[in-house]
């Protein structure tokens, strides 16, 4: 996001959205760059020595979090380096911290995520003591309806990224398929984070991140 007017626009929306999430019970942060987000994550949000689960996320990949999580200072449930992916995802449900991106966020402080197996949205809804979400301002929508539409619209890219043999991975167009490799199986809407104080953290980045 090099254009100064886009950066300005992203900042205005990002700061307002971060405030809306704060009002909904999130610990929310607004940062300008990916580097600031990574520093904030490891210096402030994620204590050393805790167990950590991961949701598949292009934003976390861009932040290059894995080398630090694998350095021995954390108990990492490593979904990217394991013998049994299903069991690692199950173990992640009981992690101290769960790190993930988001498919969409709203200006009113709501989060929308679409999932295939449900392991990511299950962990985001309940299980881990803490959930940390990192997302670019490109994920922000004005309404909940737009957020749900956004989550559906990016499914073809996620299918392509994960090697799913779906029609949309070939054409880029959703056909609401009914096959085992279907990506769009679970939809989680997080309306509010007041129930468990301190559980949810949002790091909102003024960059175009992920899908």
C-alpha positions in Angstrom: 0.0 0.0 0.0 2.4 2.7 -1.3 -0.1 5.4 -2.2 -0.2 8.0 0.5 -3.9 8.6 0.1 -4.6 4.9 0.5 -2.4 4.9 3.6 -4.3 7.8 5.0 -7.7 6.2 4.2 -6.5 2.9 5.7 -5.4 4.7 8.9 -8.8 6.5 9.2 -10.8 3.2 8.8 -8.3 1.2 10.8 -8.3 3.4 13.9 -12.1 3.6 13.9 -12.4 -0.1 13.5 -9.9 -0.8 16.3 -11.9 1.5 18.6 -15.1 -0.4 17.7 -13.4 -3.7 18.6 -12.1 -2.2 21.8 -15.7 -1.2 22.7 -16.8 -4.8 22.0 -14.3 -6.2 24.6 -11.2 -6.8 22.4 -7.8 -5.6 23.3 -7.2 -3.9 20.0 -4.1 -2.4 18.5 -3.6 -0.3 15.3 -0.1 -0.4 13.7 1.2 1.0 10.5 3.5 -1.8 9.3 4.0 -5.5 9.3 7.2 -5.1 11.2 5.4 -3.2 13.9 2.8 -5.9 14.1 5.4 -8.6 14.5 7.2 -6.7 17.3 4.0 -6.0 19.1 3.0 -9.7 18.9 6.2 -11.0 20.4 7.1 -8.1 22.8 3.6 -7.4 24.2 0.9 -9.9 23.3 2.5 -13.3 23.4 4.4 -14.3 26.6 7.3 -16.7 26.3 6.8 -20.2 27.6 3.1 -20.5 26.6 1.6 -23.2 24.4 0.6 -21.8 20.9 -1.8 -23.1 18.3 -2.1 -21.7 14.8 -4.8 -21.1 12.3 -3.9 -21.2 8.6 -3.1 -17.6 7.7 -1.4 -15.7 4.9 -1.0 -12.7 7.2 0.9 -14.7 9.8 3.0 -16.2 7.0 3.9 -12.7 5.9 4.8 -11.8 9.5 7.2 -14.7 9.4 6.2 -15.9 12.9 7.2 -19.5 12.6 10.9 -19.2 13.1 10.3 -17.4 16.4 7.6 -19.8 17.5 9.9 -22.8 16.7 12.9 -21.4 18.6 12.2 -23.4 21.7 10.7 -20.5 23.8 7.2 -21.7 23.1 5.3 -25.0 23.0 4.1 -24.9 19.5 1.4 -27.1 18.1 2.9 -27.0 14.6 0.3 -27.6 12.0 2.9 -27.2 9.3 5.3 -29.8 10.6 3.5 -32.7 12.1 2.8 -36.4 11.6 -1.0 -36.0 12.2 -2.6 -32.7 11.2 -5.9 -33.7 12.7 -4.4 -34.4 16.2 -2.3 -31.2 16.2 -5.5 -29.2 15.4 -7.2 -31.0 18.3 -4.4 -30.2 20.6 -4.5 -26.6 19.6 -8.0 -26.3 21.0 -6.4 -26.4 24.5 -3.5 -24.1 23.8 -2.8 -21.1 26.0 -2.8 -18.9 22.9 -4.2 -19.4 19.4 -2.9 -17.2 16.6 -4.9 -16.6 13.4 -5.8 -14.2 10.7 -9.4 -13.2 9.8 -11.5 -13.4 6.7 -13.3 -10.2 7.4 -13.8 -7.5 10.1 -16.5 -4.9 10.3 -16.5 -1.2 11.2 -18.9 -2.1 14.0 -16.4 -4.5 15.7 -17.6 -7.9 14.3 -15.4 -10.7 12.9 -16.3 -13.2 10.3 -14.4 -16.4 9.4 -15.2 -19.2 6.9 -13.6 -22.6 7.5 -13.3 -26.0 6.0 -12.8 -28.5 8.8 -13.8 -26.1 11.5 -10.6 -26.5 13.5 -9.7 -22.8 13.2 -13.2 -21.4 14.0 -13.6 -23.9 16.8 -10.4 -22.6 18.5 -11.4 -19.0 17.9 -14.8 -19.5 19.5 -13.8 -21.6 22.5 -10.9 -23.6 24.0 -7.7 -21.6 24.0 -7.3 -19.1 26.9 -6.3 -16.3 24.5 -7.0 -15.7 20.8 -4.8 -13.2 18.9 -5.9 -12.1 15.4 -3.7 -10.2 13.0 -5.3 -8.6 10.0 -4.8 -6.0 7.4 -7.1 -3.0 6.9 -8.1 -4.6 3.6 -10.2 -7.0 5.6 -12.5 -4.2 7.0 -16.0 -4.0 5.6 -18.8 -1.5 6.4 -21.5 -4.0 7.2 -21.8 -7.6 8.5 -23.5 -8.6 5.2 -20.4 -7.3 3.3 -18.1 -9.2 5.7 -19.9 -12.5 5.0 -19.9 -11.9 1.3 -16.2 -11.1 1.5 -15.5 -14.4 3.3 -17.3 -16.3 0.6 -15.7 -14.4 -2.2 -12.1 -15.3 -1.2 -12.9 -19.0 -0.8 -11.6 -19.8 -4.3 -8.2 -18.4 -3.5 -8.1 -20.4 -0.2 -9.1 -23.5 -2.1 -6.3 -22.9 -4.6 -3.8 -22.2 -1.8 -4.6 -25.4 0.0 -4.8 -27.6 -3.0 -8.6 -28.4 -2.7 -10.0 -30.0 -5.8 -13.0 -27.8 -6.1 -14.7 -26.2 -9.2 -13.8 -22.7 -7.8 -10.1 -23.6 -7.6 -10.2 -24.0 -11.4 -12.6 -21.2 -12.4 -12.4 -18.7 -9.5 -16.2 -18.8 -9.3 -18.2 -20.4 -6.4 -20.7 -23.0 -7.5 -21.9 -23.9 -4.0 -20.4 -27.4 -4.6 -21.3 -30.5 -2.7 -18.1 -32.5 -2.6 -15.6 -33.6 0.1 -13.0 -31.0 -0.8 -15.5 -28.1 -0.3 -14.0 -25.2 1.6 -17.0 -23.3 2.8 -18.3 -25.6 5.5 -18.2 -23.6 8.7 -19.1 -19.9 9.3 -18.2 -18.1 12.6 -19.4 -14.7 13.4 -17.9 -13.1 16.5 -20.3 -10.4 17.5 -18.9 -9.5 20.9 -15.9 -10.4 23.1 -17.2 -9.2 26.5 -17.9 -12.7 27.9 -14.2 -13.6 28.8 -12.3 -10.4 29.6 -8.8 -10.3 28.0 -9.4 -13.3 25.8 -9.4 -11.6 22.4 -6.7 -9.4 20.9 -6.7 -7.8 17.5 -3.6 -6.4 15.7 -4.9 -4.3 12.9 -2.2 -3.4 10.3 -2.4 -0.6 7.8 -1.4 -2.8 4.9 -3.1 -5.1 2.4 -2.5 -8.5 4.0 -3.6 -12.0 2.9 -6.8 -12.4 0.9 
